[in-house]
Amino acid sequence: MTSVLLTGFEPFGGERVNPSWQAVSLLTRRRHDTVAVELPCVFSRSLVTLRDAIDEYRPELVICVGQAGGRPDVTPERVAINLIDARIPDNAGSQPVDVPVIPGGPNAYFTTLPVKACVTGIKAAGLPASVSHTAGTYVCNQVFYGLMHLLDNDFPGVRGGFVHVPYTPEQAARTTAPSLAVHRAAEALEIIVETALSVTEDLSTPAGTLH
């Protein structure tokens, strides 16, 4: 059984690369207890691909990763909301607005990753990090919410959550946005993996659902 399933996204929004996939791919090349799966940036397919990966690999930990262009930090996400409100179309041209991720599902799920301990560890390594309280309302949030719904209902005992990484320097060169090199993002993700495998509970972080 694979200990950790990592996911990243394909490029979207006109970008040629996605640092989330680059970083998780790099990390899995040096950790034999991890496997990486690329998710489509498509509302109708992302959660199907995610569930198939969990079914196949049966991990004890799932960490989904996405790109957050404009953020300066690696940001473990604390809460996913049951809402899709797409500001741009996905890679299949779909742009749902004001619809739930899971009809009838809870309003929100909290991560089961120790996000504060993860941020502390990343900062101690000299890398930028902060806890985020919003994963947006695009495919990243859909995957985060869908992941937690899957784990809560179908995969008891499996822990998981979502992390955003900044643009790469190459992406940011066209803008004034902050950036982080892919190998540094991979280092931060490895700290998250190690922390999540050894720390099962953030004492000040609630877990579960919001109704």
N, C-alpha and C positions, 0 to 999 in steps of 0.2 A: 504494500500500500504506500502510495506517495504521501509524504507528510504534509506538503504544502502545495496547493494549486494557486498559481499566479496567473492573472489575466491582464492583457493590455488591449488597446483598441487599434484598429486599422486607422490610417490617416483620414481626416474629414475636413470639411470646411475649406477646401482648396489647398490644404497642406500636403506636402509630398511625403512627410514622415509623421509618426506619432511617437513622442518620447516615452509614452507609457509602454508601448510594445518594445521599443529599443531597450529600455531599462530592464524589463522583466526577462527579456531574452538573454541579455548579458548576465543577469544574476543566475539564471538556471544553468548557464554554461559552467559555473564554478561551484554550484551546490547540487549534489546528487539527490538530496531529499526534496527537490522542487521540480515542478513541471510548469511550462508556460503554454497558454492557449490564447490565440488572438481572437478577440470578439469583433463582429461586424458592428459598425456604427449605424445600425439599422434597427429601428424600434421593433419591428416584427420578428427579428431573428436573434437579437442579442441574448435574450433570456433562454431561448431554446438551445443555443450554443453553450451557454453557461451550464444549464442543467445537464446536458449531454456530457460535458467535461467532468462534472461532479460525479455523475453516475459511473463514468469510465474509470476515474482515478481514485475515488473514495478517499479524499484527503481528510486529515484532521483539522486543517486550517485552510481557509480560502481568502486570498487578498486580491481584490480587483483594483486595477490602477488605471487612471485616466489622465488626460492632459488638461491643465488649467492655465491657458495662456494669460499672462498678466499677473499671476501670483508670483511672489518672490520666493516662497517657501515650498518645501515638501509638506503637504497638509493631510494627515490622517483625518478622515471625516467622522464626525460624531453621530450624525442623525440623517436618515433618509426619509423623505416625505412621499406620500402616495399621490404624486402629481406629476404629470407630463405637460410642459408648456414650452414647446420648442420655438426658440427664436430664429432658427434657420432649419431648412429641411435636412433630414438625415441623408445617408448615402444612397438611399433608394428613392429620394424625392418626397418622402412623407414628412409632414409637419403638423403633428397633432397639437391641439391647444386645449388646455383646461380639461384634461381627461385623467382618470386615475391610472396608476401603474397596474394595480390589481383591484378591479371593481369589488367593493365590499370589504376590502382589506383595512387594517388599522390605519389611522392617520399617519403614523410614522413608526419607524424602528430605530432603536439605538444600535450602534455597533457593538460587537462582542470582543473587539480588540482593545487592549489597554492603551488607548490613544495618548494619554498623558505620559505614561512611562515611555512610550515610543518616542514622543517628541523630546523628552529629557535625554534619552540615549542618542538621538540624532544630533542634538545640540552639543552634547559632550564630545562628539566626534568632529566638531567644527563645521557642521553643515546646517543650513537654514531650515527651520521647521516650526510649525505651529499647528495647534488643533483648529480645524475648521468646523463651523456649525451649519454650513450649507453646501450641499453637493450640486446645487443648481436645480434645474428642472428639465435637463436634456437627457441624453442617453446614459451619461454617467450616473445620474441619480436613479434612473430607471433600473440600471443594473444593480446598484447598491441596494435599493429597496427590494428588487426582485430576489437578490441573493439572500437577504435577511429573511424574507418571506419563505423562501425555499428551506433555509436552514431551520427556521422555527417550526415549519410544518412537516417537512419530509426527511430531514437529516439531523435528528436530535443528537446533540453532543459535538457537532461540528461547529467551530467558531469561524467568524469571518468579518470582513469589513472592506472599506474602500479608502484608497489613497490617491490624492492628486499630485502630479509633479509639474514643474514649470516648463515653459518652452526650452528647447535647446538653444545654445548661442546662435546656431545657424538660422533657426526660425526667428529669433529675436532681432537678428541683424537688420530685418526689414522694418522694424518698429522701434519704439522706445521701451518695450516691455523688458522686465528682468528675465534672467535665464539661469539654467543650471546644466552643466555638462552631463551627458548620459551616464558616464561612469560614476559620477558623483550621486546622481539619482539612484543608480543601482546600489551604491554603498548605503544610502539611506534606507532603501527597501530591505537590504539585508539586515540592518539593525532592527527594522520593524519585524521581520520574520523571527529573528533570534529573541527579541523581546516578547513577542506574542507566544512563542513556544515555551517560554520560561515563566512568564507572568500571566496568570489566568484571570486576574481581576484588577481593574483600576478602582481603588477604594472610593474615590469621589465621583466615579462615572456610573450613572445608572445604566441598566441593561434591560432589554425587553421592548415593549411596544407602547405607543401612545394612542389612545382611543378618543 
